[in-house]
Amino acid sequence: MTEFRIPKLNNNDDSYILVEWLAADGQEVRQGDPLVVIETSKTAEELESPADGTLVIRVHSGDCAPGELIAAIGAAVEVAEPVVPEVPPLASGEIDVVITRPAQALIEQHGIPLDRVRALGKKVVRAEDVASLADPREVVTLPRAQRQAADVVVLSHQTIPAAFTAVKADVTDTAKLTRDLSKHARTLIGLSELLVKAVADQRAEFPHLFASWLGDGRIRLAEGSHVGVTIDVGKGLFVPVVRDADVRPLDAVARELMDYRMTALRGSFRERDLEGANIAVTLHSEAGVEFAIPIIYPGHVAALSLASTQQEVQPGDEGFMVRQTVRIGLAFDHRVVNGRDAALFLGAVKRLLEEPRRWLE
């Protein structure tokens, strides 16, 4: 028999939430099969089976802790009685679903009837679910992902004396060539992919923009370009990391970004996908967004923003012509980077985007 215990998924959490099992109790599973979804304060993790055998579930849902035994896997194991986390009954009576403690507190605070909670159709009711039932005129707790984003924004503004500058790049030729680049690489390549690679390639020339602030006038230089890229497909904002992007070819960077977009749709990022960045690229590709000021992640020195492509009429040798332009913004920690270096950095990135044929070399 192989015990299946919850590993330590996030150093900042002492408890998690067991959201759902991906395999049925008594089902034959193989090593590496996805078994269960565990939610931490940062993301949701899919844990895999550590062995071949029959799955015997011992904790079906609800609150759980690192090291807790939630199942056993073996050829012939005795089926134990399911263990449902102890949740104190509501003041008004019992309910036939598992309610996390934060959700229970909200139910009691807002006086939400039990039939409305049952109508959610969820086996595990969390605080985010209950918030949707609260009176809209009352104070409602934001989703966990948004609260975490708010904490980062507040800490960034409180601790980083940021400056900002921007350039406008003419990407008419680049936009025409992205189809050829995608065909050549056999994966989707657009301005986002080009920008991530162009930024990563500047580390050798501009090492301070990839450094981390240590305080007392000291910084730690990075050993590689690890670029965090914002991805939001309607299920919360995630910032997965493309590691060592400066030494990897463009097609490899593009494929990893595509994999991350698919992972965002499933909502199954792993902790290691979201850790280790030393610079960030924020994407604002929604139509009509002309300008964006990014937030510098605490510990970083710089963050870039890419707005949506705009069409502009410009004079040319043979009359007026329509060009495609985009604005790239750079927020930077003024304790580390001065305006001249920021402008030179943006100029180098701009040249790479305006001369795209180098990517086919």
ZAMARGU-4260 file (C-alpha; in steps of 0.2 Angstrom, whole numbers, plus 5000, padded with zeros to 4 digits):
<rodrens>
0) 5000/5000/5000 | 5006/5017/4996 | 5001/5032/5006 | 4995/5048/4997 | 4999/5063/5008
5) 4998/5081/5003 | 5015/5089/4999 | 5020/5106/5005 | 5014/5116/4990 | 5016/5134/4996
10) 5028/5140/5010 | 5016/5154/5015 | 5001/5142/5018 | 4997/5131/5033 | 4981/5124/5025
15) 4974/5121/5008 | 4957/5116/5001 | 4954/5099/4993 | 4943/5105/4978 | 4939/5088/4969
20) 4945/5071/4965 | 4949/5068/4947 | 4948/5049/4949 | 4934/5039/4958 | 4935/5030/4974
25) 4940/5012/4970 | 4946/5016/4952 | 4962/5008/4946 | 4975/5022/4943 | 4993/5022/4936
30) 5008/5032/4942 | 5008/5049/4935 | 4989/5050/4933 | 4981/5066/4939 | 4972/5062/4955
35) 4966/5077/4964 | 4965/5096/4963 | 4971/5106/4979 | 4969/5124/4980 | 4982/5135/4989
40) 4982/5154/4992 | 4990/5156/4975 | 4983/5144/4963 | 4976/5126/4961 | 4987/5111/4959
45) 4984/5095/4951 | 4993/5081/4961 | 4998/5065/4952 | 4997/5047/4958 | 5013/5041/4966
50) 5010/5023/4961 | 5000/5010/4951 | 4985/5002/4960 | 4967/5005/4967 | 4963/5022/4974
55) 4955/5022/4991 | 4950/5040/4995 | 4950/5045/5014 | 4947/5063/5013 | 4934/5068/5000
60) 4934/5087/5001 | 4936/5102/5011 | 4950/5109/5022 | 4967/5099/5022 | 4985/5102/5028
65) 5002/5098/5022 | 5007/5080/5026 | 4989/5075/5028 | 4984/5057/5022 | 4970/5059/5010
70) 4971/5042/5001 | 4980/5026/4999 | 4985/5017/4983 | 4988/4998/4982 | 4983/4982/4974
75) 4972/4976/4989 | 4969/4988/5003 | 4955/4989/5015 | 4942/5003/5011 | 4942/5015/5025
80) 4927/5026/5030 | 4928/5043/5021 | 4934/5057/5032 | 4925/5073/5030 | 4933/5088/5038
85) 4924/5094/5054 | 4915/5110/5051 | 4905/5117/5065 | 4886/5116/5061 | 4878/5133/5056
90) 4868/5141/5070 | 4852/5138/5060 | 4855/5119/5057 | 4865/5106/5047 | 4868/5107/5028
95) 4872/5092/5016 | 4888/5100/5008 | 4905/5104/5014 | 4907/5122/5019 | 4924/5130/5022
100) 4926/5140/5038 | 4928/5157/5029 | 4912/5153/5019 | 4902/5148/5034 | 4907/5165/5042
105) 4900/5174/5027 | 4884/5164/5027 | 4881/5169/5045 | 4887/5187/5043 | 4875/5190/5028
110) 4861/5178/5034 | 4860/5169/5018 | 4847/5155/5018 | 4853/5137/5017 | 4842/5133/5001
115) 4852/5147/4992 | 4868/5139/4997 | 4862/5122/4991 | 4856/5129/4975 | 4874/5133/4970
120) 4876/5114/4966 | 4893/5113/4974 | 4900/5099/4984 | 4913/5112/4992 | 4906/5129/4996
125) 4920/5142/4998 | 4920/5161/5003 | 4920/5166/4984 | 4904/5156/4981 | 4895/5164/4996
130) 4901/5181/4991 | 4891/5180/4975 | 4875/5177/4986 | 4877/5192/4997 | 4867/5207/4996
135) 4875/5218/4982 | 4873/5234/4993 | 4884/5226/5007 | 4902/5224/5007 | 4908/5209/4997
140) 4925/5200/4999 | 4935/5200/4983 | 4940/5184/4975 | 4957/5177/4982 | 4966/5181/4966
145) 4961/5199/4966 | 4965/5201/4984 | 4983/5195/4981 | 4985/5207/4966 | 4979/5221/4977
150) 4992/5216/4990 | 5006/5217/4977 | 5000/5233/4970 | 5000/5241/4988 | 5017/5234/4992
155) 5024/5240/4976 | 5018/5258/4978 | 5024/5258/4996 | 5041/5252/4993 | 5047/5256/4975
160) 5051/5274/4970 | 5046/5271/4952 | 5048/5281/4936 | 5040/5278/4919 | 5044/5281/4901
165) 5038/5275/4885 | 5041/5273/4866 | 5031/5271/4850 | 5036/5257/4838 | 5031/5255/4820
170) 5027/5237/4819 | 5019/5237/4801 | 5033/5226/4794 | 5033/5215/4810 | 5014/5212/4809
175) 5016/5206/4791 | 5030/5195/4795 | 5022/5186/4810 | 5013/5174/4799 | 5029/5168/4791
180) 5037/5167/4809 | 5023/5156/4815 | 5024/5145/4800 | 5043/5144/4802 | 5042/5140/4820
185) 5026/5129/4819 | 5018/5138/4833 | 5009/5155/4835 | 5020/5170/4836 | 5014/5188/4838
190) 5020/5204/4845 | 5019/5197/4863 | 5031/5183/4859 | 5043/5194/4850 | 5043/5206/4865
195) 5046/5193/4878 | 5061/5187/4868 | 5067/5205/4864 | 5067/5210/4882 | 5075/5194/4888
200) 5090/5197/4875 | 5094/5213/4884 | 5101/5206/4900 | 5119/5206/4895 | 5118/5224/4889
205) 5107/5230/4903 | 5110/5218/4918 | 5103/5231/4931 | 5085/5230/4924 | 5085/5211/4928
210) 5092/5213/4946 | 5084/5212/4963 | 5085/5226/4976 | 5093/5221/4992 | 5093/5237/5001
215) 5107/5249/5007 | 5111/5253/4989 | 5115/5235/4984 | 5107/5224/4971 | 5109/5206/4966
220) 5112/5203/4947 | 5102/5189/4939 | 5110/5173/4931 | 5097/5172/4918 | 5082/5181/4910
225) 5067/5174/4919 | 5052/5184/4911 | 5035/5184/4920 | 5021/5187/4908 | 5003/5192/4912
230) 4990/5180/4907 | 4971/5183/4910 | 4958/5173/4901 | 4944/5177/4913 | 4949/5166/4927
235) 4960/5178/4936 | 4977/5186/4933 | 4992/5174/4932 | 5010/5178/4929 | 5019/5162/4924
240) 5038/5163/4921 | 5047/5159/4905 | 5064/5154/4912 | 5081/5157/4903 | 5072/5166/4889
245) 5089/5174/4884 | 5097/5158/4879 | 5082/5149/4871 | 5076/5151/4853 | 5061/5161/4849
250) 5050/5146/4844 | 5054/5138/4861 | 5048/5154/4870 | 5032/5155/4859 | 5028/5137/4863
255) 5030/5139/4882 | 5018/5154/4881 | 5005/5145/4871 | 5006/5131/4884 | 5004/5144/4898
260) 4988/5151/4890 | 4981/5133/4889 | 4985/5130/4907 | 4976/5147/4912 | 4961/5141/4903
265) 4961/5125/4914 | 4966/5135/4930 | 4979/5122/4934 | 4996/5132/4936 | 5009/5124/4947
270) 5019/5134/4960 | 5035/5132/4950 | 5026/5140/4935 | 5023/5156/4944 | 5040/5158/4954
275) 5057/5165/4950 | 5054/5180/4938 | 5066/5194/4938 | 5057/5206/4926 | 5039/5206/4920
280) 5030/5210/4904 | 5012/5215/4905 | 5001/5212/4890 | 4986/5224/4886 | 4980/5218/4870
285) 4962/5222/4871 | 4956/5233/4857 | 4958/5252/4860 | 4971/5251/4874 | 4984/5264/4868
290) 4994/5266/4884 | 4997/5256/4900 | 5008/5259/4915 | 5014/5242/4923 | 5016/5238/4941
295) 5034/5234/4947 | 5033/5217/4956 | 5041/5219/4974 | 5059/5213/4972 | 5060/5217/4954
300) 5068/5233/4946 | 5058/5234/4930 | 5042/5230/4921 | 5036/5233/4903 | 5019/5235/4896
305) 5013/5231/4878 | 4997/5240/4873 | 4986/5235/4858 | 4991/5239/4840 | 4985/5255/4833
310) 4983/5261/4815 | 4990/5278/4811 | 4990/5288/4794 | 5007/5295/4791 | 5015/5304/4777
315) 5027/5294/4765 | 5037/5297/4749 | 5022/5293/4738 | 5008/5301/4749 | 5000/5296/4765
320) 5000/5278/4771 | 4993/5268/4785 | 5005/5261/4798 | 5003/5250/4813 | 5011/5256/4829
325) 5012/5251/4847 | 5017/5259/4863 | 5029/5250/4874 | 5030/5257/4892 | 5044/5254/4905
330) 5042/5256/4924 | 5058/5256/4933 | 5065/5258/4951 | 5074/5274/4951 | 5085/5269/4965
335) 5093/5257/4952 | 5090/5263/4935 | 5091/5281/4928 | 5081/5289/4914 | 5095/5287/4901
340) 5098/5269/4904 | 5079/5266/4903 | 5078/5275/4887 | 5092/5265/4879 | 5084/5249/4885
345) 5068/5253/4877 | 5077/5259/4861 | 5085/5242/4860 | 5069/5233/4862 | 5060/5244/4849
350) 5074/5241/4836 | 5071/5222/4838 | 5052/5224/4835 | 5054/5236/4820 | 5067/5224/4812
355) 5059/5207/4813 | 5068/5198/4800 | 5082/5195/4812 | 5071/5182/4820 | 5072/5171/4804
360) 5091/5170/4804
</rodrens>
